[in-house]
Amino acid sequence: MHCGEVRYEVTAGIATITLVRPDRLNALTCEMEAALRAAVEQAGRDGSVRGIILTGEGQAFCGGSDVVELSSVVDASLPVEDFVGGGGLFDQPLSYFLATPKIVLAAVNGACAGLGFVIATYCDLRFAAEGAFFTTSFAARGLAAEHGVAWTLPRIVGSGAALDLLCSARRVGAAEALDMRLVSRVVPREALLAASRDYLL
């Protein structure tokens, strides 16, 4: 609805926002992030919407930031202002998730990495499909924890588990994510959206 790579649907009072770049593991571009924000804010304003489900199409929830777009920052033909200080991907806070008056449930259907992991932590609840996995990714790339995840993650799993996930960037499966309370529920993949909708109804 907001762009071809973010789908917005409302059924029975539940807004479902789907990241639609399955060939790229739903990796976020600047355009997609802006469309995601617009969709979340639209659902927040809609009096008929009681809850929001955020999910991904295909085998991934969100694989993080699009590496092609990230690499273009160093391309001399593109001004850095397009990315920093100009409303680009590196300059957009995710606090709009916290500002929405509706419950936001991340239905994590597969890989949830980097910026995708961060977005999941900004949601109020996280359900995972069997076979889904999580990784912060940043340390493996020599990066600091970004986009506020060093603030959100300890509030979900505690400081010790958060430090483990941030410092190691290791891959955490759905069962372990449930044990550490990163997710609230693990269900078969084919039942994920139905379980998420039933919870919010």
Backbone torsions as a table, in degrees:
resi	resn	phi	psi	omega
1	MET	NA	-46.8	-179.0
2	HIS	-87.1	-32.1	169.6
3	CYS	-158.7	164.1	-174.8
4	GLY	-63.6	-14.0	-175.8
5	GLU	-105.9	4.7	172.7
6	VAL	-134.1	119.2	-179.2
7	ARG	-104.0	135.6	-177.7
8	TYR	-124.2	122.8	-179.0
9	GLU	-138.0	143.7	175.8
10	VAL	-122.6	123.7	177.7
11	THR	-136.7	125.6	177.2
12	ALA	51.9	39.9	175.9
13	GLY	82.1	4.0	178.1
14	ILE	-112.4	122.8	175.6
15	ALA	-89.7	124.8	176.4
16	THR	-109.1	120.3	178.5
17	ILE	-109.0	120.7	-175.5
18	THR	-118.9	128.1	172.6
19	LEU	-78.6	126.9	-170.6
20	VAL	-123.3	73.9	170.1
21	ARG	-141.3	57.5	-171.5
22	PRO	-59.9	-28.7	179.8
23	ASP	-70.6	-16.2	178.4
24	ARG	-118.2	24.6	-178.4
25	LEU	55.6	31.7	179.4
26	ASN	57.4	32.4	177.1
27	ALA	-62.8	139.1	-173.0
28	LEU	-85.9	134.8	168.2
29	THR	-104.2	171.9	176.4
30	CYS	-58.8	-42.0	-179.7
31	GLU	-63.1	-42.6	179.1
32	MET	-64.9	-42.6	-179.2
33	GLU	-63.1	-39.1	177.0
34	ALA	-65.0	-39.5	178.7
35	ALA	-68.5	-37.4	176.5
36	LEU	-62.1	-45.6	178.6
37	ARG	-61.2	-44.1	-180.0
38	ALA	-61.2	-39.2	-179.6
39	ALA	-67.4	-44.6	179.0
40	VAL	-62.7	-42.7	-179.6
41	GLU	-68.0	-36.6	176.9
42	GLN	-63.3	-44.9	178.5
43	ALA	-62.4	-37.0	178.6
44	GLY	-64.2	-33.2	-179.8
45	ARG	-82.4	-20.9	-173.3
46	ASP	-78.9	112.7	-178.2
47	GLY	-64.7	-18.9	179.8
48	SER	-84.9	-9.2	-178.2
49	VAL	-94.8	126.8	179.7
50	ARG	-104.5	-18.6	179.8
51	GLY	-159.8	161.4	-176.4
52	ILE	-126.0	132.4	171.3
53	ILE	-109.0	129.7	175.0
54	LEU	-113.5	126.8	-178.0
55	THR	-148.3	179.7	178.2
56	GLY	-124.7	156.0	177.5
57	GLU	-91.5	143.0	177.5
58	GLY	86.0	-141.9	-170.8
59	GLN	-91.4	-1.1	-176.3
60	ALA	-132.8	150.1	167.9
61	PHE	-77.2	-62.7	173.9
62	CYS	-163.7	123.6	-178.3
63	GLY	-83.4	5.5	178.7
64	GLY	110.9	-158.3	177.8
65	SER	-76.5	147.3	179.1
66	ASP	-67.1	118.9	-174.5
67	VAL	-68.6	-27.8	177.7
68	VAL	-66.4	-43.9	178.7
69	GLU	-67.4	-39.6	178.5
70	LEU	-61.5	-42.7	-177.6
71	SER	-67.3	-22.2	-178.9
72	SER	-72.2	-12.5	176.5
73	VAL	-59.4	-34.6	-178.2
74	VAL	-86.7	-1.4	177.7
75	ASP	-74.1	120.6	-175.9
76	ALA	-62.4	-18.2	-179.1
77	SER	-79.7	-8.7	-179.4
78	LEU	-113.9	122.4	179.7
79	PRO	-66.4	137.0	-178.9
80	VAL	-61.0	-24.0	179.2
81	GLU	-62.1	-20.0	176.8
82	ASP	-68.5	-16.5	-174.9
83	PHE	-119.7	-33.8	-178.4
84	VAL	-121.8	124.1	178.6
85	GLY	79.4	1.4	-179.5
86	GLY	-120.9	18.7	178.7
87	GLY	83.6	15.1	179.7
88	GLY	-80.2	-171.5	-173.8
89	LEU	-59.2	-36.3	-178.0
90	PHE	-79.2	-7.4	-171.4
91	ASP	-117.3	9.0	-175.7
92	GLN	-107.0	113.2	177.7
93	PRO	-69.9	154.6	179.0
94	LEU	-100.1	12.6	-176.1
95	SER	-65.9	-11.7	176.9
96	TYR	-62.4	-26.1	174.5
97	PHE	-62.8	-43.0	-179.4
98	LEU	-71.0	-25.3	-176.4
99	ALA	-83.1	-18.9	-178.0
100	THR	-69.2	139.2	-179.5
101	PRO	-80.5	0.5	-177.9
102	LYS	-103.4	152.3	173.5
103	ILE	-67.5	132.5	176.6
104	VAL	-114.3	121.3	-178.8
105	LEU	-113.8	121.4	176.3
106	ALA	-85.4	116.3	175.5
107	ALA	-95.2	94.0	-171.3
108	VAL	-85.1	102.7	-172.2
109	ASN	-90.5	-10.4	-178.1
110	GLY	-170.7	-138.8	-178.0
111	ALA	-58.0	132.3	179.9
112	CYS	-134.3	100.0	-168.6
113	ALA	-135.1	152.3	173.2
114	GLY	55.1	-124.8	180.0
115	LEU	-61.5	-32.0	175.2
116	GLY	-62.2	-40.6	175.6
117	PHE	-61.4	-45.1	-179.6
118	VAL	-59.5	-46.8	-179.6
119	ILE	-59.9	-40.5	178.2
120	ALA	-60.3	-35.9	179.9
121	THR	-72.9	-20.4	176.2
122	TYR	-80.1	-15.6	177.2
123	CYS	-75.4	156.4	-178.2
124	ASP	-71.6	-35.3	-177.6
125	LEU	-139.5	156.0	177.1
126	ARG	-135.1	122.4	169.0
127	PHE	-107.7	143.6	-179.2
128	ALA	-122.7	144.4	171.2
129	ALA	-79.4	148.3	171.5
130	GLU	-57.0	132.0	-178.2
131	GLY	95.2	-11.6	175.1
132	ALA	-69.1	156.1	174.5
133	PHE	-145.2	161.4	-174.4
134	PHE	-128.8	141.6	170.6
135	THR	-153.0	137.5	178.9
136	THR	-73.6	-30.4	173.5
137	SER	73.8	-32.2	-166.3
138	PHE	-59.0	-48.5	-176.7
139	ALA	-62.7	-33.7	179.8
140	ALA	-65.9	-19.9	179.4
141	ARG	-105.9	8.8	179.7
142	GLY	73.6	26.2	-177.6
143	LEU	-111.1	151.8	172.3
144	ALA	-74.5	158.4	174.0
145	ALA	-59.9	127.4	-170.7
146	GLU	-117.9	167.5	172.0
147	HIS	60.6	25.3	174.3
148	GLY	88.7	4.4	-176.7
149	VAL	-66.1	-26.7	177.1
150	ALA	-69.2	-15.4	175.4
151	TRP	-94.8	-43.5	-175.5
152	THR	-74.5	-42.5	-170.7
153	LEU	-63.7	-45.8	179.2
154	PRO	-60.8	-26.7	179.3
155	ARG	-74.4	-14.9	179.2
156	ILE	-98.4	-48.9	-172.2
157	VAL	-111.9	-3.5	-175.5
158	GLY	91.4	160.3	-172.5
159	SER	-67.8	-38.3	-178.2
160	GLY	-64.3	-50.1	179.2
161	ALA	-65.0	-36.6	179.2
162	ALA	-63.4	-43.9	178.7
163	LEU	-62.7	-39.8	177.1
164	ASP	-58.9	-50.0	-176.9
165	LEU	-66.6	-38.7	-178.0
166	LEU	-74.8	-38.9	-176.0
167	CYS	-80.0	-33.2	-176.6
168	SER	-91.8	-28.4	-173.7
169	ALA	55.1	27.4	-177.9
170	ARG	-73.5	161.6	-179.1
171	ARG	-87.4	127.0	-177.8
172	VAL	-114.8	122.0	178.2
173	GLY	-76.8	171.2	-175.5
174	ALA	-61.0	-41.5	-177.9
175	ALA	-64.0	-44.2	178.2
176	GLU	-67.4	-37.9	177.6
177	ALA	-59.6	-37.0	176.7
178	LEU	-68.0	-42.7	179.6
179	ASP	-60.1	-38.8	-178.7
180	MET	-89.9	4.3	176.9
181	ARG	68.4	21.6	170.9
182	LEU	-68.1	-35.2	173.7
183	VAL	-120.1	157.0	-178.8
184	SER	-94.3	-21.1	-175.2
185	ARG	-157.1	144.4	172.8
186	VAL	-122.2	127.7	-176.6
187	VAL	-134.7	161.8	174.3
188	PRO	-56.1	144.9	-176.1
189	ARG	-52.3	-43.2	-176.4
190	GLU	-69.5	-15.1	-178.8
191	ALA	-103.3	1.4	-171.0
192	LEU	-62.0	-51.1	-177.3
193	LEU	-67.3	-39.7	178.9
194	ALA	-63.1	-43.0	178.6
195	ALA	-64.5	-37.1	179.6
196	SER	-67.7	-43.5	179.0
197	ARG	-65.4	-44.4	179.9
198	ASP	-59.2	-38.1	-179.8
199	TYR	-64.0	-40.2	-174.9
200	LEU	-82.3	-18.7	-178.8
201	LEU	-74.5	NA	NA
